[in-house]
Amino acid sequence: MKHVPLHHRKHRLRIRLFVAAVVFLLGILCLLLSETILFSLPYILSGLLFLLSVDNLYEALKNRRFDEQDTDEIANAIIYLALSIVVQLRAEDSEIIIGAIWGILGLFLASRNISHALYSLINKKGRVPGHILHLLHAGLSIAISLALLLDPEEHLHFHVYILGLELVDYAVRIAFNEV
């Protein structure tokens, strides 16, 4: 990023911190107003997926990561955009779709965390307790994802709380990566 002019880096920082603030606010709202959020969930989720899509695409294009073979930012951007459109189009009866989307994305992210943690453990990169915590987190994510896939309507309300925690965590990670 040193080859990027300072004013572009500042602009990028402002955009990322704005996205972090919006995502943080949505997370807090999920924790405090879960019933209202559950009613508005299709619109919130489709908006959030759209923001994630734009953010991933922006990062990939700015950092030219599409030149690397082992990148998934553009692929994720396309998936998030497609899911955003599906949720928006099916807003009236979207509980099952939202549960399935969260369940599948949760399985995908958990499997990726397991893969990275196992690679790091095998190749002795980083600290062992941290990798074990990643594996435990991934196992919990798999259990929650399976619950959502098996009975989305029953577990969707609980997942709004989890979403709130995940959004707060994601916003903090964005902010700390930029500051």
N, C-alpha and C positions, 0 to 999 in steps of 0.2 A: 504493500500500500504506500510505500515511500515515494513511488513514482507518480502518485496521484497528487495534483496540486492541493495546497492546504485548504483553499476555499471549498473544494469538492469534498475533502475529508470532513470538514465542518458541516457541510450540507448533509452528507451521509449520516454523520453522528446525530444531527437533529432529527432526521427521519427515523432512524432506529430508536432513538429515545422516545419519540412520539408514539411509535408503534408499541414500545414497551409500556408506556403510560396507559395507552388504551387497553392493552391486554391485561395489565395489572388491575385497572378499574373494573373490567369485566369479571376478573377472578374474584374480587371483593364482592361485587354484586351477586355472583353465584353463591357465595358463602352466606350473605346476609338476606337475600331475597329469593331463596330457592323456589318457592311456589310460583312467584311471578315469572322467574326465569324459565321454569318448566313450561309455562304457558307460551312464552315468547321464544322458546328454544330454537325452533326452526330458523327464525330470522337472525337470531344471535349467532347460531352455529354457521349458517351460510355466510354471514358477514365475516366471522372469524376465519373460516376456511378461505374466503376471498383474500383477507389480509395476509394470511400465511402464504397463499399462492403468490401474491404480489411481492412479499418480502423475500421468498425463496428465489423468485425469478430475478428480482433486482440484484440480490447478492450474487447470483450466478453470472449475470451479465456484467456487473461492475468488476468482479474479480476474475472474469474470463474463465470460470471453472468448467464451462462446457467444453473447453479444450482438453480436459483431463478425461481419461476413459472411466475412471472409478469415481464418478460424481453422480449424485442423485438429486441435486437441488432442482434442476429443471423438471425432472420426472415427478418429484414431489409437488412442484408448482402446478403441473398439469393435473395431477390427481386431485389436489385440493380444489382447484378451479372446477373440475368436473363434479366433485362431490358437493361443492357450494351450489352449483346450478341444480343438481338433483334435489337437494334439500329444499331449495327455494321453490322449485316447481311442485313439490309434493308436501308443502308446508301444512296443509290441513290434516293429513294422515301420515305424518312423518315419524311417529314414535318408533315404529319398527325399523324404518330406514336409518334413523339416527342411532338407535341401539346397535344395528348391524355395522354402520360406519365406525362408530367408536370401538366396537368389539374388534373389527378387522384392523383398524389403525393401531389399536392397543397391542394386538398380537404381532403386528409388523414391527412396531417399535421395541417390544419386549424381545423379539427374536434377534433384532439387531443389537440390542444391549448384551444379550447372551453371547452372541458371536464376538463382539468387541472384547467383552470381559474374558472369555475363554482364550482368545488370541493373546491378550495381554498376560494372562496367567501362564500360558504355555511358553511364551517368549520372554517371561520374567521382566515385563515392562510395567513400571509403576509399583504401587503398594498392594499387597495381597488383600488386606482387609477392605480396601476400597473396591476391589473387583468382586469380592464376595458380597458386599453390599449391593453392587450392581446386579448380581445374579439373584439375590433375594428380592430386590425391587422388580426385576423382570418376572420372577415367579408370581409375585403379587399382581402385577399387571396382567399376566396370563389368566389368573383366576378371575379377576374382575372382567376381563374381556370375554371369557367364556360365559360368565353369568349374564352379561349383556347380550351375547349371541343366543343363549338358550331361552331367555325370557326378558326381552328388552323393556317391555312395559312395566314389569315388576321392579327392575333394577335401575330404571332411568332416573328416578328421583334421587336415589343415593349417588348416582354418578354425577349429578349436578354439583354436589359438594366436592367430589373428587375433581371435577372439571375446574372448580374454583381454585382448589389447591394447585392443580397443574398450571393454570393460567398465571397465578401469582409466581410460581416457580419459574415458568418460562420468561415472564417479564423481567424478573430479577436477573436471570441468566443473560438476557439480551442486554440489559443495562450494564451489568458488570463486564461483559465482553467488550463494550464500547467505551467505558470510562477508564 
